[in-house]
Amino acid sequence: MPGVLDLLDRFRPVVAPGADAPSAVPADRRREAASELAEVFGVAEDYQQEADHIRTTATARAERILRDADQRAERIVDQARRQADATRAEAAAAVRAEAEVDLAAITAEAARQADEVRRHAAKVLPGLVNEVVAESMSVVGL
């Protein structure tokens, strides 16, 4: 609904004050502006529809890209987990093999030391037995 100022605008003089001018009905500038802009707004509406279509297409494409990226990330994580399990198994086997080598070395060293103790005992034992027998006989008085 037009306001009071809109109504009064219709009765403004068409020309500047001064000499009499032929009388005329003032033009409705708002109606003229609206009719001039109707074509512009029609074109703008076409562009708006095109922009909406581009936005919808881009959104769908972005969602598809994100979905694909999520799937790829899941595959990479699964592969990494499998590789981690394999790597752990390899590392455990390497540690086990190294422990077996160390155990063999320790066992060999222990066997060598045991043989050395036996040889030493075989050399020393007869003399010790003679000392113990002699000591025992002296205690007993024989």
C-alpha positions in Angstrom: 0.0 0.0 0.0 1.5 3.4 -1.0 2.3 5.7 1.8 1.4 9.4 2.1 4.7 10.6 0.7 4.2 8.4 -2.3 0.8 9.9 -2.9 2.1 13.5 -2.5 5.0 12.7 -4.9 2.5 12.4 -7.7 1.5 16.0 -7.4 5.0 17.5 -7.5 5.6 20.0 -10.3 7.1 18.5 -13.4 9.3 21.5 -14.1 11.2 23.9 -12.0 9.3 26.9 -10.8 9.2 29.8 -13.1 7.3 30.4 -16.3 4.1 28.6 -16.9 4.6 25.2 -18.5 2.0 23.0 -20.0 0.3 20.9 -17.5 1.2 17.3 -17.3 0.6 14.3 -15.2 3.7 13.5 -13.3 5.2 10.1 -14.1 5.2 7.3 -11.6 8.9 6.8 -11.2 8.6 3.7 -9.0 6.5 1.9 -11.5 8.9 2.9 -14.3 11.9 1.7 -12.2 10.1 -1.5 -11.5 9.3 -2.1 -15.1 12.9 -1.3 -16.1 14.3 -3.6 -13.5 11.9 -6.4 -14.2 14.1 -7.6 -17.1 17.3 -7.3 -15.0 15.7 -9.2 -12.2 14.5 -11.9 -14.7 18.1 -12.3 -15.9 19.3 -12.3 -12.3 16.8 -15.0 -11.5 18.2 -17.1 -14.4 21.7 -16.6 -12.9 20.4 -17.4 -9.5 19.0 -20.7 -10.8 22.3 -21.5 -12.5 24.2 -20.7 -9.3 21.9 -22.9 -7.3 22.5 -25.7 -9.9 26.2 -25.2 -9.7 26.1 -25.2 -5.9 24.0 -28.4 -5.8 26.4 -30.1 -8.2 29.4 -28.9 -6.3 27.9 -30.1 -3.0 27.2 -33.6 -4.5 30.7 -33.8 -5.9 32.3 -32.7 -2.6 30.3 -35.3 -0.7 31.3 -38.0 -3.2 35.0 -36.9 -2.9 34.7 -37.0 0.9 33.1 -40.4 0.8 35.9 -41.7 -1.5 38.5 -40.2 0.7 37.0 -41.8 3.8 37.0 -45.2 2.0 40.6 -44.7 0.9 41.6 -43.8 4.4 39.9 -46.9 5.8 41.8 -49.1 3.3 45.1 -47.4 4.2 44.5 -47.9 7.9 43.5 -51.6 7.4 46.7 -52.1 5.3 48.8 -50.4 7.9 47.3 -52.7 10.6 48.1 -55.8 8.6 51.6 -54.5 7.9 52.0 -53.7 11.6 51.0 -57.3 12.5 53.5 -58.7 10.0 56.2 -56.3 11.2 55.6 -57.3 14.8 55.8 -61.0 13.9 59.1 -60.3 12.0 60.5 -58.4 14.9 59.5 -61.1 17.4 61.1 -63.8 15.1 64.3 -61.7 14.9 64.4 -61.2 18.7 63.7 -64.9 19.2 66.5 -65.9 16.8 68.9 -63.5 18.5 67.9 -64.9 21.9 68.5 -68.4 20.6 72.0 -67.4 19.4 72.7 -65.8 22.8 71.4 -68.8 24.6 73.6 -71.1 22.5 76.6 -68.9 23.3 75.8 -68.8 27.0 75.3 -72.6 27.1 78.6 -73.2 25.3 80.4 -70.9 27.7 78.7 -72.6 30.7 79.7 -76.0 29.3 83.3 -74.8 28.8 83.4 -73.4 32.3 82.0 -76.7 33.7 84.7 -78.7 31.8 87.3 -76.4 33.2 86.0 -76.9 36.8 85.9 -80.7 36.2 89.5 -80.7 35.0 90.6 -78.5 37.8 88.8 -80.7 40.3 90.4 -83.8 38.8 93.8 -82.3 39.3 93.2 -80.9 42.8 90.8 -83.6 44.2 93.4 -86.4 44.8 95.6 -84.0 46.7 92.7 -82.7 48.8 91.5 -86.3 49.5 95.0 -87.2 50.7 95.1 -84.1 52.9 91.7 -84.9 54.4 92.7 -88.5 55.0 95.9 -87.4 56.6 94.2 -84.8 58.8 91.5 -87.3 59.8 94.2 -89.9 60.8 96.1 -87.3 62.9 92.9 -86.4 64.7 92.1 -90.0 65.3 95.6 -90.6 66.4 96.7 -93.1 63.8 
